[in-house]
Amino acid sequence: MSSAASPDSKAGVEHADVLIVGAGISGIGAAHYLQSHHPTRTYAVLEAREALGGTWDLFRYPGIRSDSDLHTLGYAFSPWQGEKAIADGDAIRAYLRDTASGTGIDRRVRLRHKVVSAAWSTADARWRVDVERTDTGERLSMTCAWLFCASGYYRYDEGHTPHFEGRERFNGTIVHPQHWPEDLDYDGRRVVVIGSGATAVTLVPAMARRAAHVTMLQRTPTYVMSAPSRDRVANALRRAVGEKPAYALTRYKNIVLGHGMWYLCQRFPRQARALIRRSVARQLPPGYPVDEHFDPPYDPWDQRLCLAPDGDFFKVLRERTASVVTDRVDTFTETGIRLASGRELPADVIVTATGLNLLAFGGIEFSVDGDRVHLPDTVSYKGTMLGGVPNFAYAIGYTNSSWTLKVGLICEHFCRLLEHMDRHGYTVCRPEPPASGMATGPLFGFGAGYVRRSVDQFPRQGDRAPWQTASGYPADVKLLRKSFMPDSALHFATGRSAGRPAGGQAVSR
């Protein structure tokens, strides 16, 4: 197993071969691949929060669950053993904790360590990383040969809440799902959930079990599809062939089906729209205004589809414990919300499920040899490195499939890159964009509002490989796994040893 970080005798600070930023799905995955493929390399995982789990530890609102099946959201190396393929947040957190502890990764995680800045020195062929202890405010430094950013792209300290006129007049409780109060009492109360994305579609059926009534107030409809929470094929295979073979087969099945669904929606949007509408109409009461509330102005998968496990969202609409209103907020009042149409929605609790804010690479300030790296001026290499930035890798998962599928491919690619460098004695790797002009576009080819609001803070992507980010898993298999290395965009060098410093002593495991 990989060693922990060691003291750097020259710099007087702790050193690791690889520093991984973030202990969520991506960080735990990166740590596993690194210690499996490079057991002699030292590494540490720095996590700003007080627990590992990332997004799955942050969000605690009612009904929180996956919107991808756990056979693909789970890791290829750690079979998901739950009966439910669409699992709740508690089960996913337990899965991540068990995976980390079962492989010893949890012993490498340093909680409450927020990376503030990272400065690359070509002379030393290493990063100097400034870290803040979020519990004490103490500042410390570490050095590393490679920096692997696995912090995702959500901003954890705040969600997105637009300005609502009259908000201060409302006499009830206003809550954002990202900061859900543990003691919120909504039993027998009237709830309005503002929003139409995955969070709102999750909250409505969960809160309807206890609230007097829940209204989902949406400005724009969203595609909502039902899917069984249990994968009968997976459970049958588990009984027939055993845990590991069943998991591998189910994972492959779900990758093919998921990509096939996305491809059909992109290739035949009119037919896909009609198919989804028929499915929705079958689950709603006769005469329900389907087109008013479930006919988005965009094609399927131009934005992420919302998932209703076992049709729970449509069930509460049939039972009339919940309802959907498509309108715009005019103003909050003392007792609820007045809409642009003039209609009044009474409310005791208002939930602003109005989206998330994005944050590029956890807000880390990067510099290379004293020059600040302005992220929007950089171009992504294969969706995992940045042009002009040495010894830096990152993992951002899919928006049109399970996040973890891409994380696995990125980690495989990273480990093969390290192997290539070891074979040739290289210590530095830097992608370099073409000298001639290359057209660039946003890093994310996705139309969701939370992406459009923040995409200009992120690196760009080019108009050709390897600078163009692949659109899905099959393309990434070709880009990251099959057509690996080396290519002319990568520049290698041999500088000061980027491994354990002479005289450094490994910290005990």
CORPE-V672940 format. One record per residue. N is the residue number from 1. RES is the residue in three letters. PHI is phi as a letter, one per 20 degrees, with the letter a starting at -180 (NA if undefined). PSI is psi in radians with two decimals (NA if undefined). OMEGA is omega in whole degrees, -180 to 180 (999 if undefined). Layout:
n: <N,N>
res: <RES,RES>
phi: <PHI,PHI>
psi: <PSI,PSI>
omega: <OMEGA,OMEGA>
This chain:
n: <1,2,3,4,5,6,7,8,9,10,11,12,13,14,15,16,17,18,19,20,21,22,23,24,25,26,27,28,29,30,31,32,33,34,35,36,37,38,39,40,41,42,43,44,45,46,47,48,49,50,51,52,53,54,55,56,57,58,59,60,61,62,63,64,65,66,67,68,69,70,71,72,73,74,75,76,77,78,79,80,81,82,83,84,85,86,87,88,89,90,91,92,93,94,95,96,97,98,99,100,101,102,103,104,105,106,107,108,109,110,111,112,113,114,115,116,117,118,119,120,121,122,123,124,125,126,127,128,129,130,131,132,133,134,135,136,137,138,139,140,141,142,143,144,145,146,147,148,149,150,151,152,153,154,155,156,157,158,159,160,161,162,163,164,165,166,167,168,169,170,171,172,173,174,175,176,177,178,179,180,181,182,183,184,185,186,187,188,189,190,191,192,193,194,195,196,197,198,199,200,201,202,203,204,205,206,207,208,209,210,211,212,213,214,215,216,217,218,219,220,221,222,223,224,225,226,227,228,229,230,231,232,233,234,235,236,237,238,239,240,241,242,243,244,245,246,247,248,249,250,251,252,253,254,255,256,257,258,259,260,261,262,263,264,265,266,267,268,269,270,271,272,273,274,275,276,277,278,279,280,281,282,283,284,285,286,287,288,289,290,291,292,293,294,295,296,297,298,299,300,301,302,303,304,305,306,307,308,309,310,311,312,313,314,315,316,317,318,319,320,321,322,323,324,325,326,327,328,329,330,331,332,333,334,335,336,337,338,339,340,341,342,343,344,345,346,347,348,349,350,351,352,353,354,355,356,357,358,359,360,361,362,363,364,365,366,367,368,369,370,371,372,373,374,375,376,377,378,379,380,381,382,383,384,385,386,387,388,389,390,391,392,393,394,395,396,397,398,399,400,401,402,403,404,405,406,407,408,409,410,411,412,413,414,415,416,417,418,419,420,421,422,423,424,425,426,427,428,429,430,431,432,433,434,435,436,437,438,439,440,441,442,443,444,445,446,447,448,449,450,451,452,453,454,455,456,457,458,459,460,461,462,463,464,465,466,467,468,469,470,471,472,473,474,475,476,477,478,479,480,481,482,483,484,485,486,487,488,489,490,491,492,493,494,495,496,497,498,499,500,501,502,503,504,505,506,507,508,509>
res: <MET,SER,SER,ALA,ALA,SER,PRO,ASP,SER,LYS,ALA,GLY,VAL,GLU,HIS,ALA,ASP,VAL,LEU,ILE,VAL,GLY,ALA,GLY,ILE,SER,GLY,ILE,GLY,ALA,ALA,HIS,TYR,LEU,GLN,SER,HIS,HIS,PRO,THR,ARG,THR,TYR,ALA,VAL,LEU,GLU,ALA,ARG,GLU,ALA,LEU,GLY,GLY,THR,TRP,ASP,LEU,PHE,ARG,TYR,PRO,GLY,ILE,ARG,SER,ASP,SER,ASP,LEU,HIS,THR,LEU,GLY,TYR,ALA,PHE,SER,PRO,TRP,GLN,GLY,GLU,LYS,ALA,ILE,ALA,ASP,GLY,ASP,ALA,ILE,ARG,ALA,TYR,LEU,ARG,ASP,THR,ALA,SER,GLY,THR,GLY,ILE,ASP,ARG,ARG,VAL,ARG,LEU,ARG,HIS,LYS,VAL,VAL,SER,ALA,ALA,TRP,SER,THR,ALA,ASP,ALA,ARG,TRP,ARG,VAL,ASP,VAL,GLU,ARG,THR,ASP,THR,GLY,GLU,ARG,LEU,SER,MET,THR,CYS,ALA,TRP,LEU,PHE,CYS,ALA,SER,GLY,TYR,TYR,ARG,TYR,ASP,GLU,GLY,HIS,THR,PRO,HIS,PHE,GLU,GLY,ARG,GLU,ARG,PHE,ASN,GLY,THR,ILE,VAL,HIS,PRO,GLN,HIS,TRP,PRO,GLU,ASP,LEU,ASP,TYR,ASP,GLY,ARG,ARG,VAL,VAL,VAL,ILE,GLY,SER,GLY,ALA,THR,ALA,VAL,THR,LEU,VAL,PRO,ALA,MET,ALA,ARG,ARG,ALA,ALA,HIS,VAL,THR,MET,LEU,GLN,ARG,THR,PRO,THR,TYR,VAL,MET,SER,ALA,PRO,SER,ARG,ASP,ARG,VAL,ALA,ASN,ALA,LEU,ARG,ARG,ALA,VAL,GLY,GLU,LYS,PRO,ALA,TYR,ALA,LEU,THR,ARG,TYR,LYS,ASN,ILE,VAL,LEU,GLY,HIS,GLY,MET,TRP,TYR,LEU,CYS,GLN,ARG,PHE,PRO,ARG,GLN,ALA,ARG,ALA,LEU,ILE,ARG,ARG,SER,VAL,ALA,ARG,GLN,LEU,PRO,PRO,GLY,TYR,PRO,VAL,ASP,GLU,HIS,PHE,ASP,PRO,PRO,TYR,ASP,PRO,TRP,ASP,GLN,ARG,LEU,CYS,LEU,ALA,PRO,ASP,GLY,ASP,PHE,PHE,LYS,VAL,LEU,ARG,GLU,ARG,THR,ALA,SER,VAL,VAL,THR,ASP,ARG,VAL,ASP,THR,PHE,THR,GLU,THR,GLY,ILE,ARG,LEU,ALA,SER,GLY,ARG,GLU,LEU,PRO,ALA,ASP,VAL,ILE,VAL,THR,ALA,THR,GLY,LEU,ASN,LEU,LEU,ALA,PHE,GLY,GLY,ILE,GLU,PHE,SER,VAL,ASP,GLY,ASP,ARG,VAL,HIS,LEU,PRO,ASP,THR,VAL,SER,TYR,LYS,GLY,THR,MET,LEU,GLY,GLY,VAL,PRO,ASN,PHE,ALA,TYR,ALA,ILE,GLY,TYR,THR,ASN,SER,SER,TRP,THR,LEU,LYS,VAL,GLY,LEU,ILE,CYS,GLU,HIS,PHE,CYS,ARG,LEU,LEU,GLU,HIS,MET,ASP,ARG,HIS,GLY,TYR,THR,VAL,CYS,ARG,PRO,GLU,PRO,PRO,ALA,SER,GLY,MET,ALA,THR,GLY,PRO,LEU,PHE,GLY,PHE,GLY,ALA,GLY,TYR,VAL,ARG,ARG,SER,VAL,ASP,GLN,PHE,PRO,ARG,GLN,GLY,ASP,ARG,ALA,PRO,TRP,GLN,THR,ALA,SER,GLY,TYR,PRO,ALA,ASP,VAL,LYS,LEU,LEU,ARG,LYS,SER,PHE,MET,PRO,ASP,SER,ALA,LEU,HIS,PHE,ALA,THR,GLY,ARG,SER,ALA,GLY,ARG,PRO,ALA,GLY,GLY,GLN,ALA,VAL,SER,ARG>
phi: <NA,f,f,f,f,c,f,e,f,f,e,m,c,f,c,c,f,c,d,d,d,o,d,e,g,f,f,f,f,f,f,f,f,f,f,f,e,c,f,e,f,e,b,b,d,d,c,f,e,e,b,f,p,l,g,f,e,f,e,c,f,g,n,g,b,f,d,c,f,f,f,d,f,f,e,f,e,c,g,f,d,f,f,e,f,d,d,e,f,f,f,f,f,f,f,f,f,f,f,f,f,f,d,m,f,g,f,e,e,d,f,m,d,e,f,e,b,b,d,e,d,f,f,e,l,a,e,d,d,e,c,d,f,f,e,d,n,f,d,b,c,c,c,b,f,c,d,d,e,c,e,m,c,e,e,e,e,b,e,e,c,f,f,d,g,m,g,f,e,f,e,e,d,d,c,d,g,f,c,f,f,f,e,f,d,c,g,m,d,e,d,d,d,e,p,b,e,f,f,f,f,f,f,g,f,f,f,f,f,c,f,f,a,c,d,e,e,c,e,c,f,c,f,c,c,e,b,f,f,d,e,f,f,f,f,f,f,f,f,e,c,o,f,f,f,f,f,f,f,f,g,f,g,f,f,f,f,f,f,f,f,f,f,f,f,f,e,c,f,f,f,f,f,f,f,f,f,f,f,f,f,f,e,d,f,g,n,f,f,f,f,f,d,c,c,f,e,c,e,g,m,f,c,f,f,e,d,d,f,l,m,f,f,f,f,f,f,f,f,m,e,b,b,d,c,d,a,d,f,e,a,f,d,f,d,r,c,e,e,f,f,n,f,d,d,f,b,d,c,d,d,e,e,e,o,c,d,e,b,f,l,m,m,f,e,d,b,c,l,n,e,f,e,e,g,f,e,e,c,f,d,l,m,b,c,c,g,n,d,f,l,c,c,b,c,c,e,f,d,d,a,f,g,f,g,f,g,f,f,f,f,g,f,f,f,f,f,f,f,f,f,f,f,d,m,e,d,c,c,b,f,c,f,g,f,f,g,c,f,c,b,g,f,d,e,b,e,f,g,f,f,f,f,c,f,f,e,d,g,d,c,e,d,b,f,e,e,e,f,f,e,a,f,g,f,f,g,f,f,e,d,e,d,e,a,e,c,f,f,e,d,d,b,d,d,g,g,e,e,f,f,g,n,f,d,f,f,f,f>
psi: <2.62,2.56,2.79,3.09,2.74,2.79,2.42,1.86,-0.52,-0.83,-0.30,0.27,2.90,2.51,2.50,2.60,-0.69,2.24,2.18,2.21,1.96,2.31,0.73,-2.69,-0.80,-0.78,-0.72,-0.72,-0.79,-0.72,-0.73,-0.87,-0.69,-0.86,-0.39,-0.73,-0.39,1.20,-0.30,-0.16,2.49,2.57,2.80,2.68,2.11,2.15,2.17,-0.50,3.09,0.03,2.68,2.91,-0.31,-2.28,-0.61,-0.30,-0.47,-0.87,2.18,0.37,2.81,2.32,0.01,2.28,3.02,2.68,0.27,2.68,2.56,-0.12,-0.37,-0.51,-0.49,2.94,2.61,-0.51,-0.07,1.58,2.38,2.17,0.04,2.69,-0.59,2.26,-0.53,1.81,2.77,2.97,-0.68,-0.75,-0.66,-0.72,-0.75,-0.70,-0.78,-0.74,-0.77,-0.70,-0.78,-0.74,-0.61,-0.36,0.09,0.10,-0.60,-0.46,-0.26,-0.10,2.26,1.83,2.74,0.55,1.79,2.17,2.13,-0.78,2.79,2.16,2.13,2.36,2.04,-0.62,-0.66,-0.17,0.85,2.86,2.50,2.11,2.17,2.29,2.46,2.28,1.99,-0.27,-0.52,-0.28,-0.04,2.50,2.41,2.90,2.61,2.80,2.73,2.71,-0.66,2.49,2.14,1.95,1.99,0.64,0.09,-2.70,0.19,2.52,2.08,-0.37,-0.23,2.54,3.10,2.14,1.97,2.90,2.24,2.09,2.37,0.14,-0.71,-0.28,-0.36,2.25,-0.15,-2.67,2.34,2.26,2.44,2.36,-0.47,-0.37,1.15,2.18,2.34,-0.51,0.27,2.16,1.99,0.24,2.18,0.28,2.79,2.19,2.36,2.15,2.01,2.06,2.87,0.22,-2.88,-0.65,-0.79,-0.74,-0.44,-0.78,-0.74,-0.96,-0.55,-0.75,-0.46,-0.34,-0.47,-0.43,2.80,-0.75,2.55,2.24,2.19,1.96,1.98,2.49,-0.64,2.36,2.80,2.63,2.23,2.20,2.50,2.62,2.56,2.43,-0.40,2.37,1.78,-0.65,-0.78,-0.80,-0.61,-0.72,-0.65,-0.72,-0.54,-0.75,-0.07,2.90,-0.97,-0.84,-0.69,-0.72,-0.78,-0.76,-0.76,-0.72,-0.80,-0.78,-0.81,-0.53,-0.81,-0.82,-0.74,-0.79,-0.64,-0.72,-0.79,-0.76,-0.75,-0.68,-0.67,-0.64,-0.62,1.20,-0.65,-0.78,-0.69,-0.72,-0.76,-0.69,-0.78,-0.72,-0.74,-0.70,-0.75,-0.80,-0.63,-0.42,0.03,2.79,2.67,2.40,0.06,2.42,1.33,-0.82,-0.50,-0.69,-0.23,0.58,1.47,2.70,0.23,2.90,2.75,2.38,0.11,-0.51,2.85,2.39,2.54,2.55,2.35,1.71,2.23,0.40,0.48,-0.60,-0.76,-0.48,-0.78,-0.43,-0.69,-0.68,-0.12,0.42,-0.13,2.79,2.86,2.35,2.25,1.88,-3.13,2.60,2.22,-0.94,2.62,2.56,-3.11,-0.51,0.16,-2.38,2.28,2.29,2.91,-0.52,-0.16,-0.20,2.57,2.30,1.90,2.52,2.50,-0.53,2.29,2.19,2.08,1.39,1.00,0.21,-3.09,2.78,2.51,2.71,2.10,2.13,0.71,0.25,0.22,2.39,2.07,2.57,2.64,2.01,0.75,-0.21,2.20,2.42,2.02,1.83,-0.73,-0.23,-0.10,2.82,2.36,2.40,2.01,0.36,0.40,-0.18,3.01,2.34,2.28,-0.03,1.95,2.61,0.78,2.32,2.74,2.79,2.02,2.18,-2.97,2.67,-0.26,0.25,-3.07,2.28,-0.76,-0.43,-0.77,-0.64,-0.74,-0.77,-0.69,-0.75,-0.68,-0.81,-0.77,-0.78,-0.66,-0.59,-0.77,-0.70,-0.75,-0.75,-0.69,-0.76,-0.59,0.02,0.33,2.58,-0.21,2.38,2.28,2.08,2.43,2.05,2.79,2.51,-0.65,2.78,2.40,2.24,2.43,2.81,3.14,2.61,-0.62,2.08,1.10,2.39,0.15,2.59,-0.70,-0.49,-0.81,-0.61,-0.49,-0.06,-0.42,-0.07,-0.13,2.90,2.95,3.01,2.69,-3.06,0.19,2.78,2.56,0.31,-0.09,2.21,2.27,2.65,-0.14,3.09,-0.86,-0.71,-0.64,-0.55,-0.75,-0.75,-0.75,-0.43,-0.84,-0.75,1.37,-1.20,2.68,2.91,2.92,-0.24,-0.36,2.24,2.21,2.66,2.81,1.91,-2.73,2.51,2.17,0.13,-2.73,2.26,2.57,2.36,-0.15,2.49,2.21,2.45,2.47,2.56,NA>
omega: <-179,177,173,178,-177,178,175,-173,-179,-175,-178,178,-179,-177,173,175,179,170,178,-179,178,-179,172,-180,-177,-177,178,177,-180,180,180,-178,-178,-176,177,-175,-178,-173,-180,-180,176,177,173,178,-179,-176,-176,-176,-175,179,174,-180,176,-178,-176,172,-178,-173,-178,-178,-176,176,-176,-174,176,169,169,179,-175,174,174,174,173,-178,176,-175,-176,-174,173,-174,-179,177,-178,176,173,-168,180,-174,-180,-179,-180,177,179,178,-180,178,-179,179,-179,-178,-178,-180,179,-178,-178,178,179,-176,176,-177,179,176,-178,178,-177,-178,179,-177,179,175,177,-179,-179,-178,179,176,166,-172,177,-172,175,172,-175,179,-176,-175,180,175,176,-180,172,172,179,176,179,175,-179,-177,-179,-174,-179,179,176,172,-170,-175,179,173,-179,175,178,177,175,179,175,-177,-176,-179,-173,-176,-179,-177,176,-175,168,-176,-178,-179,-174,179,-179,-175,-179,180,177,178,177,-178,179,-175,170,176,180,-179,-178,-180,-175,-179,180,-179,175,-175,-172,180,-180,-179,-178,179,-174,-177,174,176,177,176,173,-180,-178,174,-178,178,179,173,178,-180,176,175,178,178,178,178,-176,179,-180,-178,177,178,-180,179,-174,-172,180,-170,-173,177,-180,180,180,180,-180,179,179,179,-176,174,-179,-179,-179,179,179,178,179,-178,180,178,180,-175,-177,-173,-178,179,179,178,-180,179,180,-179,179,179,180,-177,180,-176,-178,180,177,178,-179,-179,-175,-175,179,-170,-175,178,-178,179,-180,-178,178,180,163,166,-176,176,176,-176,175,-179,-179,179,-174,180,-179,180,-179,174,177,-178,178,169,176,179,178,174,178,-174,178,177,171,179,167,174,179,-173,179,-176,171,-175,179,179,-177,-180,177,174,178,-178,169,179,175,178,-179,177,-170,172,-175,171,178,179,-177,173,175,-180,180,174,-177,171,178,-179,176,180,180,176,176,-169,180,177,-180,179,-178,175,179,-180,-178,175,-179,178,177,-179,-175,169,178,176,178,179,171,-174,-176,168,-178,180,179,-179,-170,-180,-180,179,179,179,179,-179,175,-179,-180,-180,177,176,178,178,178,-180,178,-178,-175,178,179,174,-177,175,-177,173,178,178,179,-179,178,-177,176,178,179,178,-179,-180,-178,176,-170,-170,-179,-178,-178,176,-178,-178,-168,-170,-179,176,-174,172,178,170,-178,-178,-180,176,2,-177,-180,-179,-179,-173,-178,-173,-180,179,180,175,178,-175,-171,-176,-172,179,-167,-154,-16,171,-171,-179,-178,179,-178,178,176,-179,177,-178,180,179,-178,-178,178,179,179,-179,-177,173,-178,-177,999>
